[in-house]
Amino acid sequence: MLAAVSPEFLKICTPMFRNPDKASKWLALVLFLACLKLIMFIYDSNPEVFLGDSGSYLLSALMKLIPPDRSFLYGFVVRFIGQNSHSLSSLIAIQTVAGIGTSLLVAVILVRFFRTNFKIAAVIAAVLTLEPQQLLFERFVLTESISTAWFALLMLLALEYLRRPRLWVLAVLQPVGVILIAFRLTFLPAVMTATVAVPLFGYAGSVWDASSWKDRKRILIPLALHLSLSILMFTAWHTAYKNWNGWLSSRPPAYSYSDGFFLISNVSPLVTPADTDNPELIPVLARPLVHAKDPLAMDARNSEMFADEGLVSRIQKALKDDDRANVESKRIAYSAIRRDPVGFLRLALRTYLKFFSRDYMQVILQHEAGMSPIDPGVLKLLAFYHLDAEDLAFTKSITKKYHLASWPYYVLLANTPLVLLLAVFVVKQPRAILWFSLLITSVHTAATQILGVEPSPRHLHAASVMLAIGAGILAARVWRTFENSNRV
């Protein structure tokens, strides 16, 4: 479908088409990555589940129930793949292919936009193929593998526009962006930023290099046109998505029906009765928090969202209308953030600093590896796929062991913007592409950490794409320096 938008799309995604002599290299890379995945699949092919998230997607797949607190498209994918076969093995295969696609897209980005040596790009692609979360979540009923592949595709299209601004790229970029958030809503800040930043960065160099106001004016006209069209297409596609979500859920159009709940649980230690003018909620907010009294406690703020006696549950009971409760929760949270922005940033900083605690992160990594008792309701859903999962949470597969041993890597992953910032300073060209990559990476990592209640490598999984790109750029620079020194 994407190739039909422009015949140039295949040229972007497959550099081998431009030069038949290079076809064998790219084909060899594809086969090598596939062999790596096959070896790992032989050692570990068990489907895995992650607490509420997987259960929500399975309900969407089996009963067409639209989750109020998550994007819904992944559930349809699970239904399409596993409904007739009654097996999740096909899902693992599709997600494994998505992982290969992610690695290949990173290699294409490095070669096409950063002029990286093919051998270095191939090594980076192989390393990304064996990235711990990539291997782990290919086996989970979770959106991570597929959404990360779509994120890599979004970056490919954005960088292609920066390389040469064309309207067809903007036209493809927006549906890719809306599909991305339909898989995982946490990408919304990055997609919104890209909508404005792509046209601005695409013409920034031309405006800067123009020698006269007349030349600048001539450039500003297409810039204004492209920026306007980008925002218009974003509005149209995302309005359609919200209406589709509302139609499926039989509720008003919205991205999510629990965004206010998530936000208020995040800032719950800051909330006071002064943050609402609703008389029904003032006594609710006046009561002490049950869980988040100590923001440093494990899972404290998260429990205010999901526990029966948590703040969200108390607001829902007081208002007896979930849509109204969600809206009021959002208003209260925004009020708390405006009243105490320093406290809000302090909460985000505490979340970030927890990445550096090995003991704390071991518990988080076990949790994200699905090593918690599985809800009986989810076990019944898994029975449809002929999967006896009672002992699944207590097995330590090779991918789980690899994940649990990767804490230092996840500290680096949380600091991906610093790697790209280093690349900005050590690589002279192309500047606009580097700064744009840094911007999108910073927005995504900041949004997931600021809005998160715990340090979560899982929510940063897509940042591995940008970390691999940054590592490839730096490796190429080191390699060129080494070659130049040998020539001397």
N, C-alpha and C positions, 0 to 999 in steps of 0.2 A: 504493500500500500504506500509506504513512504517513498519507494523507488519511483512510483508513478507520478509523484509530485514533480520530480525533475530527473532527467536522465543523468544529471551530474551526481546524484546521491550515491550511486554505486561506485563512482570514481573516488568519492570521499572515503567511503567505508572500506573499499578494497583497493589499496594502492597497486596491487598486483595487476589490475586491469590496465593500468597506464603503461606498464612495462612488462611484457611477457617474460622477460628474463628473470624478473623478481618473483614470478608466480610460484616457483618451486620453493623459495624461502618462506613465503607466507603459508603455503600449503604444509610445509614441514613444521612450521610453528603451530598451526592448527592441530596437526596430528600429534605433536609432542604434548601440547596442553591436554588433548583428549586422553592420551596415555596416562598422564599424571592423574587426571580425574578418575580414570578407570581403575588404576591401582588403588586409590583411596576408596573407591566404591566397593572394591573386592574386600578390603579390610573392614569397611563400615558402611553398611547399606540399610541399617534400621531406621525407619521413620521415627521422628521425635516430636514431642509437643512441649509447648511453653505455657503453662498455667492458663490464665484467662484468655490470652490472645489467641492461641490455637483453638480453644474451645469456641470462641466467637466466630472464627473463620469456618470451623466445621459446621456450626449451626447455620451459617449462611449457605454453605455448600449443600447440606442435607435438607434444610427446611426453608431455604430462601429468606431467612430472617436477616434484616439489615441491621448491623451493629450501630448503636447510637453514638459510640465513642471511638470508632475506628473507620477507616476507609473500607469500602465494601467490595471493590473489584476483585480482590484476591480470593474471596469466598467463591465467586463465580468461576474463577480459574480452577479452583479445587474441584468444584462441581463438574465442570466440563471434562476434566482429566480423569477423575476417579469415580464418577457416578455409575458408569456401566461396568467398569472393571472391578469395583469394590476393593480397590487397592491403592495405596499411596506410593507404590514404587514408581509409577509413571510420573508422579509429582516430583519425586527426587530426581528422576532423569531430566525432566524439564528444567528444574532449578540448577542442575549440574551444567546443562547446556548454557543456561543464562550466565553461570559463573565463567565459562569459557568465553562467552561473548563479551563479558566485562573486561577480561584480560586482553582480548584482541582489540577492543576499542581503545584501551589505554595505550597499547602498542602503536595503533594507528595515529592517535593524538601525538605521541612523542615523535614519530617519524615525520608526520605531515606538518605539524605546527611548530615544533621545536627543533626540527632538523637533527634529531637524535640518530646516531648510528643504529642500524637495524639490529646488530648483535646485542647492543645495550638494551634496546626496546624489547627484544625477545627475552632477555634475562629478567627484566622487570615484569613482563607478562607472566613468566613462569613463577616468579616469586609471589605475585598477586594471586595466581591460581592456587597456591598452597597457603594463602593467608588464613590464619586460624579461624576467624569468624566466617570467612567464605566457605570453608570446608564444613564447619559446624552447621551453619544455618541452611545449607543446601539440603540437609536432612530433616529440617524442621518444617512444620506446617506454619510458616511465617513468611511475611512479605519480603524479608531482607534481600534474598538473592535476586529476585526478579526486579525489585525496585532499585537496587544498586545498578543493575544493568541498564535500566531506563535512565538513571541519573548520568551514567557514563555517556549514553546516547545524547542526552540533553547538553552535556558539556561539549561533545563533539560538534553538534550543530551550532552552539553558541560561538565556539572558537572558529568554526568555518565562516560565520558571519563576520567576525572580527578580522579575519584574514582578507575577506573581500565582501563588503556589505551588499547583500542582495535580498530582495523582498521574499523570494521563495523560501529562503532559509527561515525568515521570521514566520512565514506561514506554516512551516512544519514544526518550528520550535514550540509554538503554543499548544497544539494538540498533544505533543510529546509531554509538555509540562503538566497538562491537566490529567493525562493518563498516569503520570508519576504521582501526583497527589491523590489520585483515585486508588493507588496502591498503598501510599503512606502519606498521611497528611502533614507529617513533620517537615516535608520538603516545601511547604507553601511559602515560608519566608524566602528561601533561595529562589523559587520560581518567580515570586513577585519582584525580587531584586533584579533578576536576570531580565525581566520584561523591560525595565527602564535602563539598566546598565548596558545591555547588549548594543542598542543603537548609539548610546552616548560614547561608549568605548570604541565602537566601530568607526566613528567619525572624529574622535578626539585628536588623533594624530594629524589628520588632514587640516582640521581647524587650527591646530598649534603651528603647523608648518606653513600656513598661508601667509603670503608676504604683504597682503593689503586687505583692507576692509571689504573691498569688492570681491576678492577671492573668498574671504570668509563667508560673506553673505551668500555666495553661490553654493557653498558647502552646507550652510545652515538650513537652506530650503529642503534638500533631501533628508537631512537629519531630523528636522521637524516632522516631515512626512512619515519617515520610518518610525520615529518615536510615537507619534499619534496612532499609527496603524498597529504598532505593537501593543500599546495600552488598550486600544479598541478590541483587538483580537483576544487579549487576555480577559477583558471584561465579558465578551460574548461567550467564550469557552467556559469560563468559570461560573457564569450565571447559568449556563446550560447544565453544568455539573451539579450545582446546588439544587436546581429544579429537579434534575433526575434523582438525586438523593432524596429530596423531599417527596417526590412521587412514589419512589420505592418504599419509603418509610411511612407514607401517609401522614406527613408532618410538613410544617412550613419549610421552604427552601433554606438550606444551610449546608455548610461544610461538615459540621459535626453538631450533635445535640448534647455534648458533654464537655465542650471546650471551657465553659465557665466553671464546671466542677473541677477539671484538672487544674485550672489556673488558681482557684481559691485554695485548693489543697496545697499547691506550691507555696503560696504566700500566707498560709494559715497562721504561722507564728506572729505575723504582723497585724492580723485582723483585729479590730476593736469594734464595739457598738457604734462608734462615731463614723464608721464606714458605710452605714446604711441609713436611709430615712424611712425605711419600711417598718412600721410598728410591730408587725408580726415577727420580724427577724431580730430586732434589738435584744430581746431576752435570750434568743438563741446564741447571738454573738457574745453576750455577756457571760455565758457559762464558760468555764475553763475548758481548754482543749483536752481531749482524752489521750491523744497519742503524740502530737507535735509540741508538747511542752518543752521538749529538748530537741532542737533541730539537728543535733549531732547524733541522735539515736538512730539505729538502723531501721529503715523503712518507716520512720515516724510520720513524715508528711504524707507518704503514700497511703497510710492507713486512714488518714482523714478523708480520703476519697472513697475507699472501698470497704472499710469496716462499718458494721451496723451502727455503732455508736460514734462514728466519725462526724466531722463538721458537715460534710455534704449530705449525709443521711439525715441529720437533724434539720437541715434547711429543707430538704424534700418533704419530710414529715410535717413541717410547719406550714408549708405552702400547698401541699397536696396536689401539685401540678409540676411535673418534671421540666417541661419547657420553660415555665415561668421561673422555676427554681434555678435553672441553668442561666437564664438571663440575669436574674438577681445576683447569682454567685459571681458572674463576670463583672457586674457593676461594683460589687463589694471589693473584688480583687483589684480592679483598676483604681478604686479609691485608695486602697491600702498602699498601692505602688506609688501613686502621686503624693500621698501624705508622707511616706517614708521610703524615698528612692534609695537612700543609702542602705537601709535595712534590706531592701530587695536585692541590691547588688552584693551585700554581705552574704545572703543566703546562697546566691549563685557562686560566690567565691568559695564558700564552704563545700559546695558540691564538687567544684573543680579540684580543690585541694585533697579531697578524699581519694582521687585517682592515685595519689602518691603513697597511700597507706596500703601496704601489702596485705595485712590481716583483714582490713575492711574489704578490700577488693576481692579477696578469696571467697568471701561470702557472696558478694555480688556475682562473681563469675560462676559459682555453683548454681546460683539462682537462675542466671541467664542460660545456663546449660541444661535447664529443665530438671535439675536434680532436687526436686521438691515433690512431695506426694501429689498424685494426680487426682483431681476431683472425680468422684464416682460418675457424675453426669458426662464428663469428657470420656471416661472409660467406655460408657455405653455408646457414645458417638463413634469411638474408634473401633468398636465391635463390628460396625457396618463395613469397615475395611478389613475385616478378618484379622485384626491386630489385638493380641492379648498384651495389654500395656501395663498390667499391674506392677511389674517389677522394672518398668522402663526407666523410671526416675533414679533407680539405684544402680543401674549399670554404668560402668565407666568405659565407654568406647574409646578408640584411639583418637577420634576427633575431640571428644570431651577432655581427655588428658592433655592433648595439645593446647586446647583452649585454656585450661586451668593453669598451664605452665607459661602462658603468654602475657602475664601481667606487665612486664617491662614494655612490651610492644604496645599495649593499650595506653600506657602513659604517653608514649610517642604519638599515638593516634590522636589523643586528646589535644596534642600540641601541633597538629598538622599545619595550621596557619604559619607557625614559626619556620617550618621547613620551606614553605613557599616564599615567605618573606626573605629567607636566606637566598633562595633562587633568584628573587628579584634583584638582589644586590650583586650577585656574582655572574649573572647572565645579562648581557646588554640587550639582546634582541630575542624575541619581539616584546617590547615593553607593555603595550596595551593588553596583549594576551596574558602576560604574567600578572599584571595588576588585577585584571578581571578574575583570573583564577583565584588569586588571593582573596578578593572581595567575596566571591561566592562561597569559598571554603570557610571564611571567617563568619559569614552570616549563618551558614548551616551549623557549624560547630557551636557558635555562640547561642543560637536559638535552642538547640537540643540540650545544652548544658544549663542555660539560664532558666529555661522552662521545665527542666527536669528536677525531680525531687531526690534523685540518687545519681551517683556517677554511673553511666550506662554505656559501656562499649558497644552494645547492640544498637543503640540509637545513633552511634557514630560510625556505623559500618560503612556507609557510603563515603565517608571521609577517606577510607582506604584507597579509593580511586585517585583522589587528589594527592594523597601521600605518595602513592606509586609514581604519579606524574612528577611531583617535586623531586623524588629520589632519582628518577630517570634523568631529569634536567641536570641535577648536581653531578650524577655519575658521568654524564656526557662531558660536562665541563672538566672534571678531573681527568677523564680519558684523553681529551684534547690537550690538556696541559702536559700530561705524561708523554704523549706522542711528540709534541713540540720540543720538549726537553731532550728526547732521544735523538731528534734530528739535529739539534745543536751539538 
